[in-house]
Amino acid sequence: MADLQMTEERLQDAPINLKVDMVRILCKQCSLDSKGSKMDLILRLRDEMKNRSSYDKIFEKVWGAS
């Protein structure tokens, strides 16, 4: 596997490139509310990423979804 270093900023931007259905699924997988606009969902994910263990969990899920 390539030796990619992903910055926190890049991870935060990754859900923007996903379809809204995928962002909803990602929120559900992270036990977050999956209702609202795509931007609402992305903001919830970003808030959740401030916690390091959540960051790692979301990192894995985003790369699995993209």
mmJSON file of the N, C-alpha and C atoms, coordinates in Angstrom:
{"data_MODEL":{"atom_site":{
"group_PDB":["ATOM","ATOM","ATOM","ATOM","ATOM","ATOM","ATOM","ATOM","ATOM","ATOM","ATOM","ATOM","ATOM","ATOM","ATOM","ATOM","ATOM","ATOM","ATOM","ATOM","ATOM","ATOM","ATOM","ATOM","ATOM","ATOM","ATOM","ATOM","ATOM","ATOM","ATOM","ATOM","ATOM","ATOM","ATOM","ATOM","ATOM","ATOM","ATOM","ATOM","ATOM","ATOM","ATOM","ATOM","ATOM","ATOM","ATOM","ATOM","ATOM","ATOM","ATOM","ATOM","ATOM","ATOM","ATOM","ATOM","ATOM","ATOM","ATOM","ATOM","ATOM","ATOM","ATOM","ATOM","ATOM","ATOM","ATOM","ATOM","ATOM","ATOM","ATOM","ATOM","ATOM","ATOM","ATOM","ATOM","ATOM","ATOM","ATOM","ATOM","ATOM","ATOM","ATOM","ATOM","ATOM","ATOM","ATOM","ATOM","ATOM","ATOM","ATOM","ATOM","ATOM","ATOM","ATOM","ATOM","ATOM","ATOM","ATOM","ATOM","ATOM","ATOM","ATOM","ATOM","ATOM","ATOM","ATOM","ATOM","ATOM","ATOM","ATOM","ATOM","ATOM","ATOM","ATOM","ATOM","ATOM","ATOM","ATOM","ATOM","ATOM","ATOM","ATOM","ATOM","ATOM","ATOM","ATOM","ATOM","ATOM","ATOM","ATOM","ATOM","ATOM","ATOM","ATOM","ATOM","ATOM","ATOM","ATOM","ATOM","ATOM","ATOM","ATOM","ATOM","ATOM","ATOM","ATOM","ATOM","ATOM","ATOM","ATOM","ATOM","ATOM","ATOM","ATOM","ATOM","ATOM","ATOM","ATOM","ATOM","ATOM","ATOM","ATOM","ATOM","ATOM","ATOM","ATOM","ATOM","ATOM","ATOM","ATOM","ATOM","ATOM","ATOM","ATOM","ATOM","ATOM","ATOM","ATOM","ATOM","ATOM","ATOM","ATOM","ATOM","ATOM","ATOM","ATOM","ATOM","ATOM","ATOM","ATOM","ATOM","ATOM","ATOM","ATOM","ATOM","ATOM","ATOM"],
"id":[1,2,3,4,5,6,7,8,9,10,11,12,13,14,15,16,17,18,19,20,21,22,23,24,25,26,27,28,29,30,31,32,33,34,35,36,37,38,39,40,41,42,43,44,45,46,47,48,49,50,51,52,53,54,55,56,57,58,59,60,61,62,63,64,65,66,67,68,69,70,71,72,73,74,75,76,77,78,79,80,81,82,83,84,85,86,87,88,89,90,91,92,93,94,95,96,97,98,99,100,101,102,103,104,105,106,107,108,109,110,111,112,113,114,115,116,117,118,119,120,121,122,123,124,125,126,127,128,129,130,131,132,133,134,135,136,137,138,139,140,141,142,143,144,145,146,147,148,149,150,151,152,153,154,155,156,157,158,159,160,161,162,163,164,165,166,167,168,169,170,171,172,173,174,175,176,177,178,179,180,181,182,183,184,185,186,187,188,189,190,191,192,193,194,195,196,197,198],
"type_symbol":["N","C","C","N","C","C","N","C","C","N","C","C","N","C","C","N","C","C","N","C","C","N","C","C","N","C","C","N","C","C","N","C","C","N","C","C","N","C","C","N","C","C","N","C","C","N","C","C","N","C","C","N","C","C","N","C","C","N","C","C","N","C","C","N","C","C","N","C","C","N","C","C","N","C","C","N","C","C","N","C","C","N","C","C","N","C","C","N","C","C","N","C","C","N","C","C","N","C","C","N","C","C","N","C","C","N","C","C","N","C","C","N","C","C","N","C","C","N","C","C","N","C","C","N","C","C","N","C","C","N","C","C","N","C","C","N","C","C","N","C","C","N","C","C","N","C","C","N","C","C","N","C","C","N","C","C","N","C","C","N","C","C","N","C","C","N","C","C","N","C","C","N","C","C","N","C","C","N","C","C","N","C","C","N","C","C","N","C","C","N","C","C","N","C","C","N","C","C"],
"label_atom_id":["N","CA","C","N","CA","C","N","CA","C","N","CA","C","N","CA","C","N","CA","C","N","CA","C","N","CA","C","N","CA","C","N","CA","C","N","CA","C","N","CA","C","N","CA","C","N","CA","C","N","CA","C","N","CA","C","N","CA","C","N","CA","C","N","CA","C","N","CA","C","N","CA","C","N","CA","C","N","CA","C","N","CA","C","N","CA","C","N","CA","C","N","CA","C","N","CA","C","N","CA","C","N","CA","C","N","CA","C","N","CA","C","N","CA","C","N","CA","C","N","CA","C","N","CA","C","N","CA","C","N","CA","C","N","CA","C","N","CA","C","N","CA","C","N","CA","C","N","CA","C","N","CA","C","N","CA","C","N","CA","C","N","CA","C","N","CA","C","N","CA","C","N","CA","C","N","CA","C","N","CA","C","N","CA","C","N","CA","C","N","CA","C","N","CA","C","N","CA","C","N","CA","C","N","CA","C","N","CA","C","N","CA","C","N","CA","C","N","CA","C","N","CA","C","N","CA","C","N","CA","C"],
"label_alt_id":[null,null,null,null,null,null,null,null,null,null,null,null,null,null,null,null,null,null,null,null,null,null,null,null,null,null,null,null,null,null,null,null,null,null,null,null,null,null,null,null,null,null,null,null,null,null,null,null,null,null,null,null,null,null,null,null,null,null,null,null,null,null,null,null,null,null,null,null,null,null,null,null,null,null,null,null,null,null,null,null,null,null,null,null,null,null,null,null,null,null,null,null,null,null,null,null,null,null,null,null,null,null,null,null,null,null,null,null,null,null,null,null,null,null,null,null,null,null,null,null,null,null,null,null,null,null,null,null,null,null,null,null,null,null,null,null,null,null,null,null,null,null,null,null,null,null,null,null,null,null,null,null,null,null,null,null,null,null,null,null,null,null,null,null,null,null,null,null,null,null,null,null,null,null,null,null,null,null,null,null,null,null,null,null,null,null,null,null,null,null,null,null,null,null,null,null,null,null],
"label_comp_id":["MET","MET","MET","ALA","ALA","ALA","ASP","ASP","ASP","LEU","LEU","LEU","GLN","GLN","GLN","MET","MET","MET","THR","THR","THR","GLU","GLU","GLU","GLU","GLU","GLU","ARG","ARG","ARG","LEU","LEU","LEU","GLN","GLN","GLN","ASP","ASP","ASP","ALA","ALA","ALA","PRO","PRO","PRO","ILE","ILE","ILE","ASN","ASN","ASN","LEU","LEU","LEU","LYS","LYS","LYS","VAL","VAL","VAL","ASP","ASP","ASP","MET","MET","MET","VAL","VAL","VAL","ARG","ARG","ARG","ILE","ILE","ILE","LEU","LEU","LEU","CYS","CYS","CYS","LYS","LYS","LYS","GLN","GLN","GLN","CYS","CYS","CYS","SER","SER","SER","LEU","LEU","LEU","ASP","ASP","ASP","SER","SER","SER","LYS","LYS","LYS","GLY","GLY","GLY","SER","SER","SER","LYS","LYS","LYS","MET","MET","MET","ASP","ASP","ASP","LEU","LEU","LEU","ILE","ILE","ILE","LEU","LEU","LEU","ARG","ARG","ARG","LEU","LEU","LEU","ARG","ARG","ARG","ASP","ASP","ASP","GLU","GLU","GLU","MET","MET","MET","LYS","LYS","LYS","ASN","ASN","ASN","ARG","ARG","ARG","SER","SER","SER","SER","SER","SER","TYR","TYR","TYR","ASP","ASP","ASP","LYS","LYS","LYS","ILE","ILE","ILE","PHE","PHE","PHE","GLU","GLU","GLU","LYS","LYS","LYS","VAL","VAL","VAL","TRP","TRP","TRP","GLY","GLY","GLY","ALA","ALA","ALA","SER","SER","SER"],
"label_asym_id":["A","A","A","A","A","A","A","A","A","A","A","A","A","A","A","A","A","A","A","A","A","A","A","A","A","A","A","A","A","A","A","A","A","A","A","A","A","A","A","A","A","A","A","A","A","A","A","A","A","A","A","A","A","A","A","A","A","A","A","A","A","A","A","A","A","A","A","A","A","A","A","A","A","A","A","A","A","A","A","A","A","A","A","A","A","A","A","A","A","A","A","A","A","A","A","A","A","A","A","A","A","A","A","A","A","A","A","A","A","A","A","A","A","A","A","A","A","A","A","A","A","A","A","A","A","A","A","A","A","A","A","A","A","A","A","A","A","A","A","A","A","A","A","A","A","A","A","A","A","A","A","A","A","A","A","A","A","A","A","A","A","A","A","A","A","A","A","A","A","A","A","A","A","A","A","A","A","A","A","A","A","A","A","A","A","A","A","A","A","A","A","A","A","A","A","A","A","A"],
"label_entity_id":["1","1","1","1","1","1","1","1","1","1","1","1","1","1","1","1","1","1","1","1","1","1","1","1","1","1","1","1","1","1","1","1","1","1","1","1","1","1","1","1","1","1","1","1","1","1","1","1","1","1","1","1","1","1","1","1","1","1","1","1","1","1","1","1","1","1","1","1","1","1","1","1","1","1","1","1","1","1","1","1","1","1","1","1","1","1","1","1","1","1","1","1","1","1","1","1","1","1","1","1","1","1","1","1","1","1","1","1","1","1","1","1","1","1","1","1","1","1","1","1","1","1","1","1","1","1","1","1","1","1","1","1","1","1","1","1","1","1","1","1","1","1","1","1","1","1","1","1","1","1","1","1","1","1","1","1","1","1","1","1","1","1","1","1","1","1","1","1","1","1","1","1","1","1","1","1","1","1","1","1","1","1","1","1","1","1","1","1","1","1","1","1","1","1","1","1","1","1"],
"label_seq_id":[1,1,1,2,2,2,3,3,3,4,4,4,5,5,5,6,6,6,7,7,7,8,8,8,9,9,9,10,10,10,11,11,11,12,12,12,13,13,13,14,14,14,15,15,15,16,16,16,17,17,17,18,18,18,19,19,19,20,20,20,21,21,21,22,22,22,23,23,23,24,24,24,25,25,25,26,26,26,27,27,27,28,28,28,29,29,29,30,30,30,31,31,31,32,32,32,33,33,33,34,34,34,35,35,35,36,36,36,37,37,37,38,38,38,39,39,39,40,40,40,41,41,41,42,42,42,43,43,43,44,44,44,45,45,45,46,46,46,47,47,47,48,48,48,49,49,49,50,50,50,51,51,51,52,52,52,53,53,53,54,54,54,55,55,55,56,56,56,57,57,57,58,58,58,59,59,59,60,60,60,61,61,61,62,62,62,63,63,63,64,64,64,65,65,65,66,66,66],
"pdbx_PDB_ins_code":[null,null,null,null,null,null,null,null,null,null,null,null,null,null,null,null,null,null,null,null,null,null,null,null,null,null,null,null,null,null,null,null,null,null,null,null,null,null,null,null,null,null,null,null,null,null,null,null,null,null,null,null,null,null,null,null,null,null,null,null,null,null,null,null,null,null,null,null,null,null,null,null,null,null,null,null,null,null,null,null,null,null,null,null,null,null,null,null,null,null,null,null,null,null,null,null,null,null,null,null,null,null,null,null,null,null,null,null,null,null,null,null,null,null,null,null,null,null,null,null,null,null,null,null,null,null,null,null,null,null,null,null,null,null,null,null,null,null,null,null,null,null,null,null,null,null,null,null,null,null,null,null,null,null,null,null,null,null,null,null,null,null,null,null,null,null,null,null,null,null,null,null,null,null,null,null,null,null,null,null,null,null,null,null,null,null,null,null,null,null,null,null,null,null,null,null,null,null],
"Cartn_x":[0.848,0.0,0.884,0.417,1.205,1.359,2.454,2.767,2.206,0.863,0.221,0.068,0.45,0.214,-0.991,-2.02,-3.214,-3.268,-3.367,-3.481,-4.903,-5.075,-6.405,-7.3,-6.743,-7.518,-8.016,-7.165,-7.546,-8.642,-8.552,-9.588,-10.906,-10.837,-12.061,-12.704,-11.908,-12.438,-12.933,-12.485,-12.84,-14.344,-15.14,-16.584,-17.269,-16.682,-17.272,-17.339,-16.388,-16.35,-17.267,-17.839,-18.741,-20.163,-20.97,-22.383,-23.042,-24.14,-24.818,-25.217,-25.628,-25.997,-24.814,-23.62,-22.429,-22.077,-22.276,-21.986,-22.967,-24.224,-25.208,-24.8,-24.376,-23.931,-22.725,-21.802,-20.617,-21.016,-21.977,-22.457,-23.074,-23.887,-24.53,-23.476,-22.451,-21.39,-20.611,-20.614,-19.899,-20.845,-22.057,-23.077,-23.436,-23.494,-23.879,-25.253,-25.95,-27.241,-27.043,-27.841,-27.675,-28.756,-29.399,-30.431,-29.868,-30.404,-29.977,-29.311,-28.797,-28.138,-26.76,-26.188,-24.852,-23.851,-23.996,-23.066,-23.253,-24.508,-24.758,-24.019,-24.116,-23.478,-21.961,-21.409,-19.953,-19.476,-20.249,-19.872,-19.903,-20.889,-20.932,-19.698,-19.329,-18.135,-16.885,-16.784,-15.611,-15.533,-16.685,-16.701,-16.26,-16.738,-16.397,-14.908,-14.303,-12.883,-11.96,-12.48,-11.64,-11.175,-11.893,-11.523,-10.63,-9.44,-8.454,-8.933,-9.595,-10.048,-11.129,-11.96,-12.971,-12.302,-11.253,-10.517,-10.039,-9.459,-8.957,-10.089,-11.218,-12.373,-12.916,-13.056,-13.576,-12.582,-11.291,-10.25,-10.427,-10.605,-10.775,-12.037,-13.123,-14.397,-14.389,-13.779,-13.72,-12.912,-11.777,-10.971,-11.631,-12.449,-13.195,-14.331,-14.86,-16.001,-15.598,-14.372,-13.993,-13.39],
"Cartn_y":[-1.188,0.0,1.238,2.248,3.48,4.112,4.783,5.409,6.83,6.952,8.266,8.829,10.068,10.783,11.672,11.492,12.311,13.328,14.574,15.614,15.669,16.234,16.372,17.196,18.227,19.083,18.288,17.454,16.652,15.658,15.082,14.159,14.905,16.107,16.883,17.226,17.409,17.747,16.522,15.346,14.133,13.899,14.071,13.831,14.767,15.927,16.867,16.222,15.361,14.711,13.495,13.078,11.931,12.399,11.482,11.786,11.854,12.607,12.823,11.496,10.511,9.205,8.556,8.694,8.119,8.869,10.18,10.966,10.555,10.312,9.854,8.51,7.604,6.285,6.439,7.302,7.553,8.078,9.0,9.529,8.41,7.582,6.473,5.53,5.224,4.323,4.913,6.229,6.908,7.28,6.742,6.999,8.478,9.156,10.56,10.683,11.78,12.047,12.153,11.432,11.419,12.227,13.136,13.985,15.366,16.018,17.374,17.426,18.594,18.79,18.125,18.017,17.435,18.233,19.564,20.399,20.167,20.0,19.683,18.409,17.407,16.116,16.263,17.002,17.208,17.952,18.95,19.696,18.792,17.884,16.934,16.04,15.572,14.723,15.491,16.738,17.556,17.76,18.029,18.182,16.892,15.781,14.479,14.18,14.661,14.397,15.111,16.052,16.75,15.792,14.71,13.656,12.672,12.397,11.6,10.182,9.5,8.139,8.178,9.211,9.36,9.686,10.489,10.834,9.564,8.657,7.406,6.578,6.527,5.761,6.354,7.669,8.329,8.198,8.297,8.121,6.785,5.718,4.385,4.313,4.882,4.804,5.64,6.826,7.675,6.974,6.405,5.754,4.483,3.845,2.684,3.068,4.301,4.766,5.445,5.931,6.701,5.832],
"Cartn_z":[0.0,0.0,0.0,-0.703,-0.809,0.565,0.723,2.004,2.038,2.084,2.053,3.451,3.613,4.86,4.631,5.442,5.28,6.4,6.032,7.038,7.56,8.719,9.303,8.383,7.791,6.889,5.684,5.146,3.986,4.354,5.539,5.994,6.182,6.713,6.904,5.565,4.54,3.218,2.452,2.819,2.08,1.972,3.039,2.898,1.906,1.637,0.68,-0.706,-1.011,-2.314,-2.405,-1.278,-1.27,-1.559,-2.071,-2.262,-0.894,-0.804,0.472,1.119,0.326,0.892,1.602,1.031,1.649,2.938,2.949,4.157,5.262,4.901,5.892,6.481,5.625,6.082,7.01,6.646,7.462,8.834,8.871,10.159,10.998,10.373,11.094,11.666,10.876,11.319,12.486,12.592,13.677,14.813,14.77,15.801,15.919,14.788,14.741,14.091,14.384,13.766,12.255,11.488,10.036,9.329,10.058,9.459,9.2,8.177,7.852,6.49,6.171,4.883,4.886,3.714,3.595,4.43,4.414,5.194,6.682,7.138,8.556,8.945,8.086,8.361,8.422,7.476,7.43,8.676,9.103,10.311,11.544,11.611,12.738,12.72,11.544,11.43,11.846,11.429,11.794,13.299,13.924,15.377,16.055,15.528,16.103,15.943,14.855,14.589,15.568,16.319,17.3,18.397,18.565,19.508,18.751,19.239,18.501,18.171,19.087,18.789,17.712,17.727,16.687,15.358,15.393,14.181,13.49,14.267,13.7,13.109,13.8,13.337,12.034,11.984,10.781,9.635,9.937,8.921,8.207,8.99,8.412,7.559,8.044,7.338,6.062,6.1,4.897,3.808,4.165,3.142,2.637,3.475,3.012,2.091,2.254,1.47,0.173,0.11,-1.085,-2.16],
"occupancy":[1.0,1.0,1.0,1.0,1.0,1.0,1.0,1.0,1.0,1.0,1.0,1.0,1.0,1.0,1.0,1.0,1.0,1.0,1.0,1.0,1.0,1.0,1.0,1.0,1.0,1.0,1.0,1.0,1.0,1.0,1.0,1.0,1.0,1.0,1.0,1.0,1.0,1.0,1.0,1.0,1.0,1.0,1.0,1.0,1.0,1.0,1.0,1.0,1.0,1.0,1.0,1.0,1.0,1.0,1.0,1.0,1.0,1.0,1.0,1.0,1.0,1.0,1.0,1.0,1.0,1.0,1.0,1.0,1.0,1.0,1.0,1.0,1.0,1.0,1.0,1.0,1.0,1.0,1.0,1.0,1.0,1.0,1.0,1.0,1.0,1.0,1.0,1.0,1.0,1.0,1.0,1.0,1.0,1.0,1.0,1.0,1.0,1.0,1.0,1.0,1.0,1.0,1.0,1.0,1.0,1.0,1.0,1.0,1.0,1.0,1.0,1.0,1.0,1.0,1.0,1.0,1.0,1.0,1.0,1.0,1.0,1.0,1.0,1.0,1.0,1.0,1.0,1.0,1.0,1.0,1.0,1.0,1.0,1.0,1.0,1.0,1.0,1.0,1.0,1.0,1.0,1.0,1.0,1.0,1.0,1.0,1.0,1.0,1.0,1.0,1.0,1.0,1.0,1.0,1.0,1.0,1.0,1.0,1.0,1.0,1.0,1.0,1.0,1.0,1.0,1.0,1.0,1.0,1.0,1.0,1.0,1.0,1.0,1.0,1.0,1.0,1.0,1.0,1.0,1.0,1.0,1.0,1.0,1.0,1.0,1.0,1.0,1.0,1.0,1.0,1.0,1.0,1.0,1.0,1.0,1.0,1.0,1.0],
"B_iso_or_equiv":[0.0,0.0,0.0,0.0,0.0,0.0,0.0,0.0,0.0,0.0,0.0,0.0,0.0,0.0,0.0,0.0,0.0,0.0,0.0,0.0,0.0,0.0,0.0,0.0,0.0,0.0,0.0,0.0,0.0,0.0,0.0,0.0,0.0,0.0,0.0,0.0,0.0,0.0,0.0,0.0,0.0,0.0,0.0,0.0,0.0,0.0,0.0,0.0,0.0,0.0,0.0,0.0,0.0,0.0,0.0,0.0,0.0,0.0,0.0,0.0,0.0,0.0,0.0,0.0,0.0,0.0,0.0,0.0,0.0,0.0,0.0,0.0,0.0,0.0,0.0,0.0,0.0,0.0,0.0,0.0,0.0,0.0,0.0,0.0,0.0,0.0,0.0,0.0,0.0,0.0,0.0,0.0,0.0,0.0,0.0,0.0,0.0,0.0,0.0,0.0,0.0,0.0,0.0,0.0,0.0,0.0,0.0,0.0,0.0,0.0,0.0,0.0,0.0,0.0,0.0,0.0,0.0,0.0,0.0,0.0,0.0,0.0,0.0,0.0,0.0,0.0,0.0,0.0,0.0,0.0,0.0,0.0,0.0,0.0,0.0,0.0,0.0,0.0,0.0,0.0,0.0,0.0,0.0,0.0,0.0,0.0,0.0,0.0,0.0,0.0,0.0,0.0,0.0,0.0,0.0,0.0,0.0,0.0,0.0,0.0,0.0,0.0,0.0,0.0,0.0,0.0,0.0,0.0,0.0,0.0,0.0,0.0,0.0,0.0,0.0,0.0,0.0,0.0,0.0,0.0,0.0,0.0,0.0,0.0,0.0,0.0,0.0,0.0,0.0,0.0,0.0,0.0,0.0,0.0,0.0,0.0,0.0,0.0],
"pdbx_formal_charge":[null,null,null,null,null,null,null,null,null,null,null,null,null,null,null,null,null,null,null,null,null,null,null,null,null,null,null,null,null,null,null,null,null,null,null,null,null,null,null,null,null,null,null,null,null,null,null,null,null,null,null,null,null,null,null,null,null,null,null,null,null,null,null,null,null,null,null,null,null,null,null,null,null,null,null,null,null,null,null,null,null,null,null,null,null,null,null,null,null,null,null,null,null,null,null,null,null,null,null,null,null,null,null,null,null,null,null,null,null,null,null,null,null,null,null,null,null,null,null,null,null,null,null,null,null,null,null,null,null,null,null,null,null,null,null,null,null,null,null,null,null,null,null,null,null,null,null,null,null,null,null,null,null,null,null,null,null,null,null,null,null,null,null,null,null,null,null,null,null,null,null,null,null,null,null,null,null,null,null,null,null,null,null,null,null,null,null,null,null,null,null,null,null,null,null,null,null,null],
"auth_seq_id":[1,1,1,2,2,2,3,3,3,4,4,4,5,5,5,6,6,6,7,7,7,8,8,8,9,9,9,10,10,10,11,11,11,12,12,12,13,13,13,14,14,14,15,15,15,16,16,16,17,17,17,18,18,18,19,19,19,20,20,20,21,21,21,22,22,22,23,23,23,24,24,24,25,25,25,26,26,26,27,27,27,28,28,28,29,29,29,30,30,30,31,31,31,32,32,32,33,33,33,34,34,34,35,35,35,36,36,36,37,37,37,38,38,38,39,39,39,40,40,40,41,41,41,42,42,42,43,43,43,44,44,44,45,45,45,46,46,46,47,47,47,48,48,48,49,49,49,50,50,50,51,51,51,52,52,52,53,53,53,54,54,54,55,55,55,56,56,56,57,57,57,58,58,58,59,59,59,60,60,60,61,61,61,62,62,62,63,63,63,64,64,64,65,65,65,66,66,66],
"auth_comp_id":["MET","MET","MET","ALA","ALA","ALA","ASP","ASP","ASP","LEU","LEU","LEU","GLN","GLN","GLN","MET","MET","MET","THR","THR","THR","GLU","GLU","GLU","GLU","GLU","GLU","ARG","ARG","ARG","LEU","LEU","LEU","GLN","GLN","GLN","ASP","ASP","ASP","ALA","ALA","ALA","PRO","PRO","PRO","ILE","ILE","ILE","ASN","ASN","ASN","LEU","LEU","LEU","LYS","LYS","LYS","VAL","VAL","VAL","ASP","ASP","ASP","MET","MET","MET","VAL","VAL","VAL","ARG","ARG","ARG","ILE","ILE","ILE","LEU","LEU","LEU","CYS","CYS","CYS","LYS","LYS","LYS","GLN","GLN","GLN","CYS","CYS","CYS","SER","SER","SER","LEU","LEU","LEU","ASP","ASP","ASP","SER","SER","SER","LYS","LYS","LYS","GLY","GLY","GLY","SER","SER","SER","LYS","LYS","LYS","MET","MET","MET","ASP","ASP","ASP","LEU","LEU","LEU","ILE","ILE","ILE","LEU","LEU","LEU","ARG","ARG","ARG","LEU","LEU","LEU","ARG","ARG","ARG","ASP","ASP","ASP","GLU","GLU","GLU","MET","MET","MET","LYS","LYS","LYS","ASN","ASN","ASN","ARG","ARG","ARG","SER","SER","SER","SER","SER","SER","TYR","TYR","TYR","ASP","ASP","ASP","LYS","LYS","LYS","ILE","ILE","ILE","PHE","PHE","PHE","GLU","GLU","GLU","LYS","LYS","LYS","VAL","VAL","VAL","TRP","TRP","TRP","GLY","GLY","GLY","ALA","ALA","ALA","SER","SER","SER"],
"auth_asym_id":["A","A","A","A","A","A","A","A","A","A","A","A","A","A","A","A","A","A","A","A","A","A","A","A","A","A","A","A","A","A","A","A","A","A","A","A","A","A","A","A","A","A","A","A","A","A","A","A","A","A","A","A","A","A","A","A","A","A","A","A","A","A","A","A","A","A","A","A","A","A","A","A","A","A","A","A","A","A","A","A","A","A","A","A","A","A","A","A","A","A","A","A","A","A","A","A","A","A","A","A","A","A","A","A","A","A","A","A","A","A","A","A","A","A","A","A","A","A","A","A","A","A","A","A","A","A","A","A","A","A","A","A","A","A","A","A","A","A","A","A","A","A","A","A","A","A","A","A","A","A","A","A","A","A","A","A","A","A","A","A","A","A","A","A","A","A","A","A","A","A","A","A","A","A","A","A","A","A","A","A","A","A","A","A","A","A","A","A","A","A","A","A","A","A","A","A","A","A"],
"auth_atom_id":["N","CA","C","N","CA","C","N","CA","C","N","CA","C","N","CA","C","N","CA","C","N","CA","C","N","CA","C","N","CA","C","N","CA","C","N","CA","C","N","CA","C","N","CA","C","N","CA","C","N","CA","C","N","CA","C","N","CA","C","N","CA","C","N","CA","C","N","CA","C","N","CA","C","N","CA","C","N","CA","C","N","CA","C","N","CA","C","N","CA","C","N","CA","C","N","CA","C","N","CA","C","N","CA","C","N","CA","C","N","CA","C","N","CA","C","N","CA","C","N","CA","C","N","CA","C","N","CA","C","N","CA","C","N","CA","C","N","CA","C","N","CA","C","N","CA","C","N","CA","C","N","CA","C","N","CA","C","N","CA","C","N","CA","C","N","CA","C","N","CA","C","N","CA","C","N","CA","C","N","CA","C","N","CA","C","N","CA","C","N","CA","C","N","CA","C","N","CA","C","N","CA","C","N","CA","C","N","CA","C","N","CA","C","N","CA","C","N","CA","C","N","CA","C","N","CA","C","N","CA","C"],
"pdbx_PDB_model_num":[1,1,1,1,1,1,1,1,1,1,1,1,1,1,1,1,1,1,1,1,1,1,1,1,1,1,1,1,1,1,1,1,1,1,1,1,1,1,1,1,1,1,1,1,1,1,1,1,1,1,1,1,1,1,1,1,1,1,1,1,1,1,1,1,1,1,1,1,1,1,1,1,1,1,1,1,1,1,1,1,1,1,1,1,1,1,1,1,1,1,1,1,1,1,1,1,1,1,1,1,1,1,1,1,1,1,1,1,1,1,1,1,1,1,1,1,1,1,1,1,1,1,1,1,1,1,1,1,1,1,1,1,1,1,1,1,1,1,1,1,1,1,1,1,1,1,1,1,1,1,1,1,1,1,1,1,1,1,1,1,1,1,1,1,1,1,1,1,1,1,1,1,1,1,1,1,1,1,1,1,1,1,1,1,1,1,1,1,1,1,1,1,1,1,1,1,1,1]
}}}
